[in-house]
C-alpha cells in the first residue's frame, strides 16, 4: 500500500526508497515489531479477561514436580497478535495485489484459523487435546494443497513447483513431477513444518526464537530468487515477484521479536496453536516457493529434532513397549535431566543459529 507513495517521488525524492524491496522489508519488520510491542499488553489483558489459559498437555503424563502450576495461569492464543502484526505490516509494505504475497497471507490466516479453533476447544471445553487430530491434519492438508495448486497455476512459479532440489547439488534431481506428486510433496513440507513448530512450542520463547533464525534464512533465499543476477550467479531458480516474499518474511521476524518480549521467561502469554501452526506452515510454504524444501531439514533442524523425538518415542513404545526419551518432545527430556528452562531455550537457540548458517552456506557449496 505504501508503495503508492513512489508516484509522488518527483515531488519528494525520498519516496523513491519505497521502490526498493530491502527498504520495504525493513519497514515491514519494524512495523510488525512495533505493533506487537504496543498491543502486547492489551492482548495479554484481553486474553486473561477471556480466560484463555489452556490446560497443560503434560498433566497426568509426568510427575507433578515437573509441572509448573504458574504456567497454567498464563493465557494462550497469543498467536492472534503475531498473525495480526504480520498481516497488517505485509499489506502496508508489499506491492499491492501481488499474487504470491496474497497466497501466503491467505495460508497464514487459514492455518491461524485452524489453530484458533484448536485453542478455543481447549479453553472453552477444557479438552487438552483440542479438536480431533485427524480433523486438524485434514484441514492443514487441504490448505497446503490449495496453496500449492495456486502457486502451480501462476506463470511465475508453474515451471518450478514440480521440481525437487537437493542441498549442495546444482541441478534438480527431479523435474516435471505429476501434479498430484508435486502438490503432495508441497503439502508434506508445509504440514510437517507447521506441526513441528507446534511441537517445539513448549518452553517460553523456544519456538518463536527458533522461528526468527529460520525465517531470516528463507528471507535471504527469497531475495536471491527474486533477483535475476544473484539467482543466476548462485544457481538457484529465478522467480519474478519472489522478492516480495522478503517483505512478508521480514514481517514475520519483526512480529516474532515483538512477541518474544512478552513470551520470554516468565511468559506473559503463549502463542498457542493459533501462532505455531500459522508460523510453521508459512515458513514451509516459503521453502516450497524458493525450492529449498530439503534445506529446511537443516535450517529448521531444531523443529525436525523435536518432531522426530515424538515419532521415535511413539514407534518405540508401540513396537517394543519401551521409551527412548524420558519425555517428548525432546525439550522435556532435557528438563527431566535437570536442565533449567532458560538453559534449554538458549542452547536450542544457539543450535538453531548454527544450523541456519549451515543452511545458508548451501547456496555456495554446490
N, C-alpha and C positions, 0 to 999 in steps of 0.2 A: 504494500500500500504506500509506504513512504518512498518507494521508487518513483512515484509520480512527481516528486519534487525535482527530479532531474529535468523536467520540462521547463523549469524556471532557472536553469543553470546559466543561461545567457544574461539574466538579470542579477544573479548572485552565484558567483563561480563555485563556492564550496559545495553547492548542491550536486556538483559532478561526482562527489565522493559516493553518492548513492548508486552510481553505476557499477561500482566495484563490489564483487561478492564478498571479498575479505572484510571490507568496511561494514557491510550489512550483517555479516556473520558476527562480527564483534558487537555490533549494536543489538543483535538478537540475543547474544549471550548476556550482555549487561541488562537488557530489558527483562529477560526471564528471571535473572538473578534478583533484580530489584523487586519484581512482582512477588517472588517467593519470600524475600526478606520482609517486605512491607505487609503483606497479607498473611504471613505466617501466624502471628499472634491471634488474628481474627479467626483463622482457620482452626487453630487449637481450641479457642473458646467455643466455636460453633460445634465442633466435633464432640467436645465434652458435654455441651448442652444437649446434644442428640444422643448422648450415652453410647458412643460408638466403640467402647473398649471391647475387643473381641476375646473370647475365652482362649486360653493357651492350648495349642495343639499337642503339647507335650504332657498336659495334665493327665495323670493316671498311667503314663507310659514310662516316666522316670521318677526316681525318688524325689520327695518333696524338697529335700535340701538343695537340689539342683534347679529348683524353680524360684523365680523372683516374683513374689506376690505384688510388688510395686508395678511390674510391667503390665499386670492385668488391669491396672487403672489407667494406663496410657491409651489415649484414643487412637483408633486405627482409621483407615480410609483417607489418610493424608495425601494419597496419590492424586486426589482431585486438585490439590494445589499445584502439583508437578504438571499435570496434564493441562490445566488452565494456563499456567505460565508458558509452557511450550507452544500451545496453540495460539495464544494472543501474540506473543513475540514473533512467531513464524509468519503469521498473517501480516503483521506490521512491516516486517523487514524483507520478506521474499518477493520475488516477481509476482505480480497479480496473475491469478488463474494459471499458474504453471501446473501442467497435468501431473508431473512426477511428484511435486510437493503435495498436490491435492490427495493423491492416493496414500501418501504417508500420513497426512493428517487424519484422513478417514480411518485408516488402520489403527492409528494411535487412539482415536476416540472409541472405535468399536471394541478393541481389546480392553480399554479402560472401562467400558460399559459392562463387559463380561466380569471383570474383576470387581466392579462396584456391586453387581448383583451377588457375587460370591460373598463379598464382605457384608453386604446388607443381610444376607441369610444368616451369617454367623452372629451378627449383632442382634437382630430382631428375634430370631428363633433360638439363639443360644446354641446353634449347631456348629461345633468347632471345625467340622469338615466342609461346611458351606454347601453349595449346590453339588449334585452328584458329579463325580469325576468324569464319567463318560460324557455327560451333557456338556460340561465345561470344555472338554477336549474337542468334542464335535464342533462347538461354536468357534473355537480357535482355528480348527482346520478349515472351516468354511470361510472365515475371514481371511486366512492366509492364502487359500486357493483363489479367492476373489481378487485379492491384491496382485497375485502373480499373473492371473489371467488379464487383468487390466494393464499391467506393465507389458505383457506379451503383445497386447493389441496396439501399443504405442509404437510409432515408426522409429523413435529414438532407441528403444530397448528391445524391439522384436527380435533382432538378429542375435541378441546376447543371452536372453533368458534361457535358451535351450542349450547353452554351453556349460561345461563343468571344467573349472580350472583347479590346479593344484599348486600350493605354495612351492616356490623355488623352481618351477617349470615355466618356460616362456609361453608355450602354446597350450591351448585347452586339450585335455585328454579325451573329451567327448564333444561333439558338435551335432547340431540338428537332432536333438533328442525329440521323441514324440511328445506331443503336448501334455499328455497325462503324466508322463515320467518327469517332465520339466516342472510342471505345477506341483507334483507330489514332492519332488526334491526341495523346491522352494518352501512349500508348506512345512516340511520336516524341519528345515532350518529355522523358520520363524517360530513355529510352535515349540520346538526344543529350546530355543533361546529364551522364549517367553517364560516357560516353566522353570528353566534353570535359574533365571534371575529370581523367580518367586521362591524357589527353594533356598537361595542364598540369603534372602531377606529374613534372617533370624536373629541378628545382632544389631545393636544400634549403629547405624552408619555403614554397615558392611556392604549391602547390595548397592546402595546409592554411590558409595565411594568407588567401588569397582566399576560401576556403570560409567563414571566420569572418565576413567582411563580408557575403557573400551570404546566409548563414543568419540573421544578425541582422535584415536587412531582411524576410525572409519570416517571421520570428518576429513582427515587428510587424504584418505583413499578417494573420497567423493570429489574433493577439489582437484586431484590429479586426473581422475577420469573425465572431469568436465573441462579440462584444459588440453587442447589438441597437441600442443608441443610437448608438454610434460608426459601426457599419456603415451605418445609415440616414443619418447626417449626411454621411459621406464617399461615399455612393452606391456601396457595394460589397456583395456578397451576404452576407446574414446566414446563418451556418452554425452551428446549435446543436451544441455539442461541439467546434467547431474550436479553441476557445481551449486545449484540452488539448494540441494540437499544439505550442503555445508551450513546453510543458514539454519535449517531445522536441527542439524546435529549440534550446532553451537547453542541453540536454544535449549536443547536437552542438557548440555553441560552446565549452562547457566542456571537452569531450573534445579538441577541436582545439587549444585553448590549452595544455592539459596535454601533448598530443603534440608541440606546437611546441617545447616546452622541450628535447626530445630530437631534433627534426628540423631545428632551425635550424643554420646553417652553423658548424662542420662537423657534419653529421648523425651521430647515433649509430645511427639506424635509419631506414628508409624505410617508408612506408605500403604501398607496392606496390599491385597491382590490388585486393587484399583491401580496402583502405581507400578507394581512389579511386572504384571502381565503386559501392561502397555509399554513400559520401558524396554523389556526384553524383546518383545515382538517387533518393536520399531528398529532396534539395533539389528535384529536378524534380517529385517527387510532391507536395511541399508547394505548389509553383506550380500544379499541376493542381487541388489541393483548393481553393485560395483564388481560383482563376480569374484568375491573373496569369501565365499561361504566356508570353505575348509580352513581358511586362515583364522576364522572365528574360533576354531578349536584352540588355537594358540593365544590369540588376543583375549578371548574370554575364557582362558584356562581355569580361572577360579570358579566360574559358573559351571564349567564342564566337570571339574572335580567334585563339586557339591552334588551335581545331578548323578554322576557315576557312583558316588558313595551310597546314595539311596538305592540305586538299581542293584549294585553288588550286594548290599545288605538284604534286600528283599529276595533276590535269587538264591543267595546262600542259605537263608533261613528256610525258604520253601523246599529246597532240594536236600539240604544237609541238616536242617534244624539247628544251625549254628550261626552266630552273629560275628561278622568280621570286625565291626566297629562297636565301640561302647554305646554309641547313639548316632543317628544320622538325622539330617545332613552332617557332613564331617565337622563343621564348626562346633557342633555339640559334643563330638568325640573329644576334641581338644579341651573343651570346657570340663568334661569329666576327668581328663588327665590333670587338671589343675591350672590350666591357663586362665588368666583373667579375661574379661570381655574386651578390655582395651588392648591386651596383647593379641588376642585373636584378630580383632578388626585391623589393627595397624600392620600386623605381619601379613595378613591377607592382602591388604592394600599394597604393601611392598612387592609381594609376588605378582599382583595384578599389574603394577607398573613395569616390572621387569618383563613380563610376558607381552605387554603392549609394545615395548621397544623391540622385542624379538619379532613380533608380528609385523611391525613397521619395517624391519630390516629385510623382510622377504621381498620388498619392492626392488632392492638392488641385487639380492642374492638369487639370481635366476640364470 
